[in-house]
Amino acid sequence: MVSKLVDVHAHLTHSKFDSDLDDTIQRAEATGLGAIVVNGLEPRSNRRILELAKLHPIIKPALGIYPIDAINQLKPDLPFPVNTFDVDNEISFIKSQAKAGTIIAVGECGLDGYWVSEETFPTQERVFTELINIALEFDLPLIIHSRKREKRCIEILEHHGVKRVDFHCYGGKVKLAIKAAEKNGWWFSIPANCRSNEAFTKMMKELPDQSILTETDSPYLAPTKGNRNEPCSVKGTVDYLGQLRSWSFDEARDLIWNNYLALFYPKNT
């Protein structure tokens, strides 16, 4: 298979793409992307992702429950709205899609200590564990949100013996990420704002070659602060990786593409 660029974490169901989603996908394809893993957060986005994947082969569906959505019934005090839904019903839906073979990953899921306080942690961990169990049962990778709870996410994943893990937009200590990658063979996806972020730059320099992936978290974390991000931005991240490691662009792209295949399609690699 010819190597392509890849975005392993995007939110193309966000309202900021409502007016030009088709153009966004066309720009990604024209830039050389071969896959965009679109991550779900709650019932609406999970179902929309499945619809988009049927329309656009480049979109690879990952269904999940964002940690803040996982605690929606606790009605957390937040500066943004969170819809109320039955979390256990959504876990069952994700399991049904995993069983049907319609998704390539479980995520976004994990733990959050940035927006909410520790009284929500037990509920977050229960939902996280349920989603881990689905991934293990159906041999799917997990895409992890770990903001301010990086160490605990690592502990839980290690306890369950999970091997196929991507930490999306990891914001913890770089040494901890490198240790987790070396010990467990996990992956870490680097956002498109990496040139202006010292920690992401350090991760790109020091992570094991086989642990590096590219993401955008579109529409967030654009290379230029304040702009809308989109999947085609991964090209700049691959270019930056090549600069940091004295590789050609093609060498950096090939490495990332092979890492993507190793995480999501290990039986084909």
PERALIN-V218177 format. One record per pair of residues at least 6 apart in sequence whose ideal C-beta (glycine too) atoms are under 8 Angstrom apart, sorted by the first residue. I is the first residue (numbers start at 0). GAP is how many residues later the second one is. Records with the same first field share a line. If there is no record, write none. Layout:
BEGIN
I->GAP  GAP
END
This chain:
BEGIN
0->260
1->32
2->31  247  250  251  254  255
3->28  29  30  31  249  253
4->26  27  28  29  209  229  230  233  248  251  252
5->27  28  29  30  31  207  208  228  250  251  254
6->21  26  28  29  30  207  208  209  211  224  227
7->27  29  135  158  160  181  205  206  207  252  255
8->28  30  98  99  134  157  159  160  180  206  207  208
9->26  27  28  29  205  206  207  208  220  221
10->27  28  30  34  206  207  208  209
11->9  12  13  24  26  40  47  206  219
12->25  27  31  32  35  36  39
13->204  205
15->203  212
16->7  201  202  213
20->31
23->206  207  208
24->11  31  33  34  206
26->203  204  205
27->8  30  202  203  204
28->29
29->202
30->200  201  204
31->203  221
32->25  198  199  201
33->24  223
34->23  25  225
35->22  23  24  195
36->23  24  25  67  68  106  227
37->11  14  15  21  22  23  24
38->10  23  25  66  68  69  104  129
39->6  9  21  22  23  24  25  67  68
40->23  24  25  28  67
41->23  24  27  30  41  43  48
42->42  47  50
43->39
45->17  18  44  47  48
48->10  12  13  14
49->11  13  47  52  53
51->7  9
52->6  7  8  49
59->44  45  204
60->36  41  42  43
61->41  42  43  44  45  46  81
62->30  31  34  35  40  43  44
63->30  42  43  44  45  67  79
64->22  25  26  29  44  62  66
65->42  43  46  79
66->42  43  44  45  49  57  60  61  78
67->8  10  14  44  47  48
68->13  14  16  18
69->17  39  53  54  57  58
70->45  49  52  53  56
71->10  11  12  13  15
72->11  14
73->46  49
74->9
75->6  39  40  44
77->37  38
86->40
90->36  39  40  43
93->9  12  37  40
94->39  42  43
96->6
97->8  36  37  39  40  42
98->39
102->37
103->36  37  160  161
104->30  35  36  37  38  61  159
105->25  26  28  29  34  35  36  37
106->24  34  35  36  37  38  59  61
107->35  36  37  60
108->18  19  22  33  34  35  36
109->18  34  35  36  39  43
110->10  13  14  17  34  35  36  38  41  42  45
111->12  33  35  36  37
112->8  34  35  36
113->33  34
114->32
120->28  31
124->27  31
127->25  28
128->27  31
130->11
131->10  24  25  28  30
132->27
133->6
134->6  7  27  29
135->24  26
138->25
139->24
140->23  24  25  122  123
141->15  20  22  23  24
142->23  25
143->9  13  21  22  23  24
144->23  24
145->7  8  21  24  25  26
146->22  24
147->23
149->17  20  21  22  23  26  27
150->21  25
152->14
153->22  26
156->8  27  29
157->26
162->21  22  23
163->99  102
164->19  21  22
165->20  21  22  23  47  97
166->10  13  19  20  21  22
167->21  47  49
168->20  22  46  48  52
169->7  18  33
170->28
173->25  28  29  32
176->11  26  30
177->25  28  29  30
179->6
180->6  7  26  27  30
181->26
184->25  26
185->25
186->24  25  26  72  76
187->15  19  23  24  25
188->24  25  26
189->10  13  14  22  23  24  25  47  51
190->6  9  24  25  26  30  46
191->22  23  24  29  30  31  37  41  42  44  45
192->7  28  29  30  32
193->6  7  10  43  46
194->6  28  41  45
195->27  29
200->39  43
202->9
203->8  36  37  40  41
204->39  40
208->46
209->49  52
210->48
211->29  43  44  47
212->43  46  47  50
213->20  23  24  27  42
214->19
215->13  14  15  17  18
216->12
217->10  11  12  13  15
218->9  10  11
219->9
220->8
221->6  7  11
222->6  10  13
237->11  14  15  18
238->10  13
240->6  11  14  15
241->6  7  9  10
244->7
246->8
257->11
260->7  8
261->7
END
